[in-house]
Amino acid sequence: MNKKGQSAKSIEAQYNILRVAIAILISLILAFVLIALVGGNPLDALKQFILEPISSRRNLGNVIELAIPLTFAGLAVCVMFQCNQFNMGVEGAFFFGGLTAGYFASNLSLPLPLHLLLAISCGAISGMLICVIPAVMKVKWNANEVVSSLMLNYVVLYLGNFILQYIMLDPTAGYPASGQFASSAKLPLLVSKTRIHAGLFLALILIVLIYIFVYKTKWGYSIRMVGKNENFARYSGIGVGGTILLSQLVGGALAGAGGATEVLGMYTRFSWVRLPGYGFDGIIIAILAGNNPIFVPLAAVFLSYLRIGADIMSRRTDIAPEFVSFVQSFIILLVGAKLFLEKYKHKKIVENSALLNKEEG
């Protein structure tokens, strides 16, 4: 059989897929050992953990429902990380996007497509405004975006709680919540006996659009160049400050739209009084996806699968749901370790170079 040399990009993609697969396998083996050590039945526990999420329409629906907001969060973080900006404001943008969409969904009465479009668009705009604040502070005053964005999340949370309690609150609800959403602002359900909603289509469309934006446009090229080498990008004539702001605006819009989609697809009122956690999950997804938008839905479904499997396992066995935290943490440690399987990658590159030289000769 005739072997042909591969491109460096192809080898890199294969290496990343193999690294994630082996990280998952090692984590599951360690989980098996851990369950056995604490006195549980590892075979039964792992059966519940691995097989039950796909055992029924309801369980599979739960996996897809959770994967929708995770996809939005993962895409938002991917764009920001492509620019090498560690803005943690996705969490606050997700929360405030949901709050803004909830306000317009419960206080306006418009025709169906217009009402839904307005609520999601306003959610996206509010997300942009949240995430651009740490970016402006970084560009203007060289403020550390990690610290400023983490602090901003709590400002957003308490501001949102104030708005919910004093502006949006419906006294007849019996708990801190807005008024009922108008039916014209609700995302329609797609599959009976589940809560899979039309936000799934929006997420799939955005995956394609963000991939094109990042890899096929001059703005995406600028973002990637700034992320790889800020000084080189500056000397090449790329406006570094403007590019950083652009990446944060796009990421914030995705996060805000994600919060709006989650609220309008899964709830009848806005009632979040805590940060939902999707922004921090987006970091995990971006790492698993290698900051590539195309791999974000796979990473989102995988993380969702872990969460639903752990929940089912904890209800049917004596294994605590924190088990999934161990599995996902170990996977992230291995995937994030730059030297994990690095020798294998170098070996493949050397073999490929030799093969290409032989073909050329």
C-alpha positions in Angstrom: 0.0 0.0 0.0 1.4 3.4 -1.0 1.7 5.9 1.9 1.4 9.6 1.2 2.7 12.4 3.3 0.3 14.4 5.4 0.1 18.1 6.0 1.3 19.5 9.3 -2.3 20.7 9.9 -3.7 17.2 9.4 -1.1 15.7 11.8 -2.0 18.4 14.4 -5.7 17.6 14.1 -5.2 13.9 14.5 -2.9 14.5 17.4 -5.5 16.7 19.2 -8.3 14.1 18.7 -6.1 11.3 19.9 -5.0 13.3 22.9 -8.6 14.0 24.0 -9.6 10.4 23.4 -6.8 9.0 25.5 -7.4 11.6 28.2 -11.1 10.4 28.4 -10.1 6.8 28.5 -7.5 7.3 31.3 -10.0 9.3 33.3 -12.7 6.6 33.0 -10.2 3.9 34.1 -9.2 6.0 37.1 -12.9 6.6 37.9 -13.5 2.8 37.8 -10.6 2.2 40.3 -11.9 5.1 42.5 -15.4 3.6 42.7 -14.0 0.2 43.5 -11.9 1.7 46.3 -14.8 3.5 48.0 -16.8 0.2 48.1 -19.2 0.8 45.2 -20.0 -1.5 42.3 -17.9 0.0 39.5 -19.5 -2.0 36.7 -23.0 -1.0 37.7 -22.0 2.6 38.4 -20.2 3.0 35.0 -23.1 1.3 33.2 -25.5 3.9 34.7 -23.0 6.7 33.9 -22.2 5.7 30.3 -25.3 4.0 29.0 -28.3 5.6 30.7 -28.1 9.0 29.1 -29.0 7.4 25.8 -31.4 4.8 27.2 -34.6 6.8 26.6 -35.9 9.8 24.7 -36.2 11.8 27.9 -32.6 11.2 29.0 -31.2 11.9 25.5 -33.4 15.0 25.3 -31.8 16.2 28.6 -28.3 15.8 27.1 -29.2 17.9 24.0 -31.1 20.5 26.1 -28.0 21.0 28.3 -25.7 21.0 25.2 -27.5 24.1 23.7 -26.4 26.7 26.3 -23.0 25.0 26.6 -22.5 25.4 22.8 -23.2 29.2 23.0 -20.8 29.6 26.0 -18.1 27.5 24.3 -18.3 29.5 21.1 -18.0 32.8 23.1 -14.9 31.6 24.9 -13.4 30.2 21.7 -13.5 33.6 20.0 -12.0 35.3 23.0 -9.3 32.7 23.5 -8.4 32.9 19.8 -7.3 36.4 20.6 -5.4 35.2 23.7 -7.8 37.2 25.9 -8.8 35.4 29.1 -12.0 37.4 29.7 -14.1 35.6 32.3 -17.0 38.0 31.7 -18.9 35.3 29.6 -20.5 34.2 32.8 -21.9 37.7 33.6 -22.8 38.2 29.9 -24.8 35.0 29.9 -26.7 36.0 33.0 -27.4 39.5 31.8 -28.4 38.3 28.4 -31.0 36.1 30.0 -32.2 38.9 32.2 -32.5 41.4 29.3 -34.4 38.8 27.2 -36.7 38.0 30.1 -37.5 41.7 30.5 -38.6 42.2 26.9 -40.3 38.8 26.8 -42.5 39.6 29.8 -43.1 43.4 29.2 -43.9 43.6 25.5 -46.5 42.2 23.2 -45.4 41.9 19.6 -45.9 39.4 16.7 -44.1 36.1 17.1 -41.0 36.4 14.9 -40.4 40.1 15.8 -40.8 39.6 19.6 -38.5 36.6 19.7 -35.9 38.3 17.5 -36.0 41.5 19.5 -35.6 39.6 22.9 -32.6 37.6 21.7 -31.0 40.6 19.9 -31.3 42.7 23.1 -29.8 39.8 25.1 -26.9 39.7 22.6 -26.3 43.5 22.8 -26.3 43.4 26.6 -23.8 40.6 26.5 -21.6 42.7 24.3 -21.7 45.6 26.7 -20.7 43.4 29.6 -17.7 41.8 27.9 -16.4 44.9 26.3 -15.8 46.6 29.7 -12.8 44.4 30.7 -11.5 44.7 27.1 -11.6 48.5 27.2 -9.8 48.5 30.5 -7.2 46.2 29.1 -6.6 48.3 26.0 -6.8 51.8 27.7 -5.1 51.1 31.0 -3.5 47.6 30.6 -5.8 46.2 33.4 -5.6 42.5 33.8 -8.7 41.2 32.1 -9.0 38.1 34.2 -9.3 40.1 37.5 -11.5 42.8 36.1 -13.9 40.4 34.4 -14.2 38.1 37.4 -15.1 41.1 39.6 -17.5 42.4 37.0 -19.4 39.1 37.1 -20.5 39.9 40.7 -21.3 43.5 39.8 -23.6 42.1 37.0 -25.1 39.6 39.4 -26.1 42.1 42.1 -27.3 44.6 39.5 -29.4 41.9 37.9 -30.8 40.9 41.3 -31.7 44.5 41.9 -33.5 44.8 38.5 -35.3 41.5 39.2 -36.5 42.5 42.7 -37.5 46.1 42.0 -38.3 46.4 38.3 -39.3 42.9 36.9 -40.7 41.2 40.0 -44.2 39.7 39.7 -45.6 39.6 43.3 -48.1 36.9 42.3 -45.3 34.4 41.4 -44.6 33.5 45.0 -40.8 33.5 44.5 -38.3 36.0 42.9 -39.3 35.9 39.3 -40.4 38.2 36.4 -43.9 38.1 34.9 -44.9 35.3 32.5 -43.2 35.4 29.1 -45.5 36.2 26.2 -46.1 33.2 24.0 -44.7 35.2 21.1 -41.4 35.4 22.9 -41.1 31.6 23.6 -38.8 29.4 21.5 -40.9 26.5 20.1 -40.3 23.0 21.2 -38.9 20.6 18.5 -39.3 17.1 20.0 -42.3 15.9 22.0 -41.7 14.6 25.6 -38.5 16.7 25.8 -37.6 20.3 26.2 -35.4 20.5 23.1 -36.2 23.9 21.6 -35.5 25.9 18.4 -32.4 27.4 20.1 -30.7 24.2 18.8 -31.0 25.5 15.2 -29.7 28.9 16.2 -26.7 27.3 17.9 -25.9 25.2 14.8 -26.1 28.2 12.5 -23.8 30.2 14.8 -21.2 27.4 14.8 -20.9 27.7 11.0 -20.9 31.5 11.0 -18.3 31.7 13.7 -16.1 29.2 12.0 -16.3 31.3 8.8 -15.7 34.5 10.8 -12.6 33.1 12.5 -10.9 31.2 9.6 -12.2 32.8 6.5 -12.4 36.6 7.1 -9.7 39.3 7.6 -11.2 40.1 11.0 -10.8 36.5 12.1 -7.3 36.4 10.7 -6.4 39.5 12.7 -7.9 38.0 15.9 -5.8 34.8 15.4 -2.6 36.8 14.7 -3.0 38.9 17.8 -3.6 35.8 19.8 -0.5 34.1 18.5 1.9 37.1 18.7 0.7 40.5 19.7 3.9 42.3 18.8 4.2 40.6 15.4 0.6 41.6 14.7 1.3 45.2 15.6 4.4 45.4 13.4 2.3 43.8 10.5 -0.1 46.8 10.7 -2.9 45.1 12.5 -4.7 47.3 15.0 -4.2 45.3 18.2 -6.5 47.4 20.4 -9.4 47.3 17.9 -8.9 43.6 17.3 -9.1 42.8 21.0 -12.3 44.9 21.4 -13.8 43.1 18.3 -13.1 39.6 19.8 -14.7 40.6 23.1 -17.7 42.1 21.4 -18.3 39.0 19.3 -17.8 36.7 22.3 -20.0 38.8 24.5 -22.8 38.8 21.8 -22.6 35.0 21.7 -22.8 34.7 25.4 -25.7 37.2 25.7 -27.6 35.4 22.9 -26.9 32.1 24.7 -28.5 33.4 27.9 -31.5 34.8 26.0 -31.9 31.5 24.2 -31.7 29.4 27.4 -34.2 31.6 29.2 -36.7 31.8 26.3 -36.4 28.1 25.5 -36.4 26.5 29.0 -38.4 28.8 31.3 -41.7 30.7 31.5 -40.3 33.4 33.7 -36.9 34.8 34.5 -35.9 33.6 38.0 -32.1 33.4 38.0 -30.7 34.8 41.3 -27.3 33.2 40.9 -24.8 33.1 38.1 -25.8 30.1 36.0 -22.3 28.7 35.6 -22.4 28.3 31.8 -19.6 30.9 31.3 -17.1 28.8 33.3 -18.3 25.6 31.5 -17.5 27.4 28.3 -13.8 27.5 29.3 -13.8 23.7 29.6 -15.5 23.3 26.2 -13.1 25.7 24.5 -10.1 23.8 25.9 -11.6 20.4 24.8 -12.4 21.9 21.3 -8.9 23.4 20.9 -10.6 26.8 20.4 -12.0 25.5 17.1 -15.7 26.4 16.6 -16.3 23.2 14.6 -15.4 21.0 17.6 -17.4 23.1 20.1 -20.7 21.2 19.7 -18.9 17.8 20.2 -17.3 19.1 23.3 -20.6 20.5 24.5 -22.4 17.3 24.0 -19.6 15.4 25.7 -19.7 17.6 28.8 -23.5 17.5 28.8 -23.4 13.7 28.5 -21.0 13.6 31.6 -23.3 15.8 33.6 -26.5 13.9 32.8 -24.8 10.5 33.3 -23.5 11.6 36.7 -26.9 12.8 37.7 -28.5 9.5 36.8 -25.8 7.5 38.4 -26.1 9.4 41.7 -29.8 8.8 41.8 -29.6 5.0 41.1 -26.4 4.2 43.0 -24.6 5.3 46.1 -22.0 7.3 44.1 -22.0 11.1 44.7 -22.7 13.4 41.7 -19.3 15.1 42.4 -17.9 12.0 40.6 -18.2 13.9 37.3 -16.1 16.7 38.6 -13.3 14.3 39.1 -13.7 12.9 35.6 -13.9 16.3 33.8 -11.1 17.8 35.9 -8.7 15.0 35.1 -9.6 15.2 31.4 -8.9 19.0 31.4 -5.6 18.4 33.2 -4.4 15.9 30.5 -5.7 17.9 27.6 -4.2 21.1 29.0 -0.8 19.5 29.5 1.2 20.6 26.5 3.7 17.8 26.8 1.1 15.0 27.1 1.8 12.7 24.0 4.1 15.3 22.6 6.7 12.7 21.8 4.2 10.8 19.7 3.4 14.1 17.8 7.1 14.7 17.1 7.6 11.2 16.0 4.7 11.5 13.5 6.1 14.8 12.2 9.5 13.3 11.6 8.1 10.2 9.9 5.9 12.5 7.7 8.9 14.7 6.8 10.9 11.7 5.8 8.0 10.4 3.7 7.5 13.7 1.9 11.2 13.9 1.1 11.1 10.4 -0.3 8.1 11.3 -2.5 9.8 14.4 -3.8 13.0 12.4 -4.5 
